[in-house]
Amino acid sequence: MNQREIKFRAWDKVSKLMIYGFWIGSITGMVRLVVQQAKDGSEVILGELINDLELMQFTGLKDKNGKEIYEGDLFDCIYKFDGCKKHKLEVIWNEESAGFKLKNHGECHQPNVSKTMWDLERLEVIGNIYENPELLK
């Protein structure tokens, strides 16, 4: 049985930086985002205010270049069936289906055209909604 790797990245709303390679802990009831330093093994607390962070989960999938796909990632997509209209697909978490799905930020409205999360393995991540908001315009 394959085990899905559970990991997250975080967008720090204050510093406007994407943070990878951390763990989340709670000491005295305060949530902490911690990165372990590689050289001396010490830990650095990145944030204690969860409201300053936007957590995004890894989907368990990688794009065509082997890049990990997280919530909030964007893909540039062209549907030839609808006149080659370009649009962006955003990876989101869907509470109703308890799974990841794609949100269409574009012009494609053809009922027979759909993309699934597995289709993303053939596409390329072009950015994300936090570091590249201009891609949604």
C-alpha positions in Angstrom: 0.0 0.0 0.0 1.4 3.4 -1.0 1.5 6.0 1.8 0.8 9.6 0.9 3.4 12.0 2.1 1.8 14.6 4.3 3.5 18.0 4.3 2.8 21.7 4.1 4.2 25.0 3.0 3.2 28.3 4.5 2.8 31.8 3.1 3.9 34.4 5.7 1.5 37.3 5.2 3.8 39.7 7.1 7.2 39.0 5.4 5.5 37.9 2.1 7.7 34.8 1.9 6.8 31.2 1.1 8.2 28.8 3.8 9.1 25.2 3.2 10.6 22.5 5.4 9.0 23.3 8.8 7.0 21.5 11.5 4.1 22.8 13.5 4.3 22.5 17.3 2.4 23.8 20.2 4.1 24.8 23.4 2.0 26.3 26.2 -1.0 26.4 23.9 0.7 28.7 21.4 1.0 27.4 17.8 4.6 27.7 16.5 6.0 27.3 13.0 9.5 25.9 13.4 12.4 25.3 11.0 15.2 23.0 12.0 18.7 24.4 11.2 20.8 21.9 9.3 24.3 22.7 10.7 23.8 22.7 14.4 20.4 21.1 14.7 19.0 24.1 16.5 15.4 25.2 15.9 14.2 28.7 14.8 10.7 29.8 15.5 9.3 31.4 12.4 5.9 32.4 13.6 3.7 32.1 16.6 0.6 33.8 15.2 -1.2 31.3 13.0 -3.3 34.3 11.7 -0.1 35.6 10.0 0.3 32.3 8.0 -1.6 30.7 5.2 -1.0 26.9 5.3 -1.1 24.9 2.1 -1.0 21.1 1.9 1.0 19.0 -0.6 -1.3 17.1 -2.9 0.9 14.1 -3.2 1.3 14.8 -6.9 4.1 16.4 -9.0 3.9 18.3 -12.2 5.6 17.3 -15.5 8.9 18.6 -14.3 8.8 16.8 -11.0 7.8 19.9 -8.9 5.6 19.2 -6.0 2.0 20.4 -6.3 0.5 22.3 -3.4 -2.8 24.1 -2.7 -2.7 27.5 -4.3 -0.5 26.4 -7.2 -1.4 27.7 -10.7 -1.3 26.0 -14.1 -1.6 27.7 -17.5 -4.0 25.6 -19.5 -5.1 25.8 -23.1 -8.2 23.9 -24.3 -8.1 23.4 -28.0 -11.7 22.3 -28.0 -13.0 25.7 -27.1 -11.0 27.8 -29.5 -7.6 27.7 -27.7 -8.7 29.9 -24.9 -6.1 30.2 -22.2 -6.9 30.2 -18.6 -5.5 29.4 -15.2 -6.3 26.4 -13.0 -5.8 26.8 -9.3 -5.4 23.8 -6.9 -7.9 24.1 -4.0 -9.2 22.0 -1.1 -12.8 21.1 -1.5 -14.6 20.5 1.9 -17.6 18.8 0.3 -15.6 16.1 -1.4 -12.8 16.1 1.2 -10.2 16.3 -1.6 -8.2 18.5 -3.9 -9.8 19.9 -7.0 -9.2 22.5 -9.7 -10.8 26.0 -9.7 -11.0 27.5 -13.2 -9.8 31.1 -13.5 -10.6 31.6 -17.2 -12.9 31.4 -20.1 -13.4 27.7 -20.7 -17.1 26.9 -20.3 -17.4 23.8 -22.4 -19.4 21.1 -20.6 -17.3 18.3 -22.1 -14.0 19.7 -21.2 -12.7 18.9 -17.7 -9.4 18.5 -16.0 -8.6 16.3 -13.0 -5.8 16.5 -10.5 -4.2 13.6 -12.3 -4.0 15.7 -15.5 -1.7 18.1 -13.7 1.1 15.6 -13.9 1.2 16.4 -17.6 1.2 20.2 -17.0 3.7 22.7 -15.4 3.3 24.7 -12.3 3.6 28.4 -13.3 3.4 30.0 -9.9 1.0 30.3 -7.0 -1.7 32.7 -5.8 0.5 34.3 -3.2 3.8 34.9 -4.9 2.3 35.5 -8.3 -1.2 37.1 -7.9 -0.7 38.9 -11.2 -1.2 35.6 -13.0 -4.9 35.7 -12.1 -5.4 39.0 -13.9 
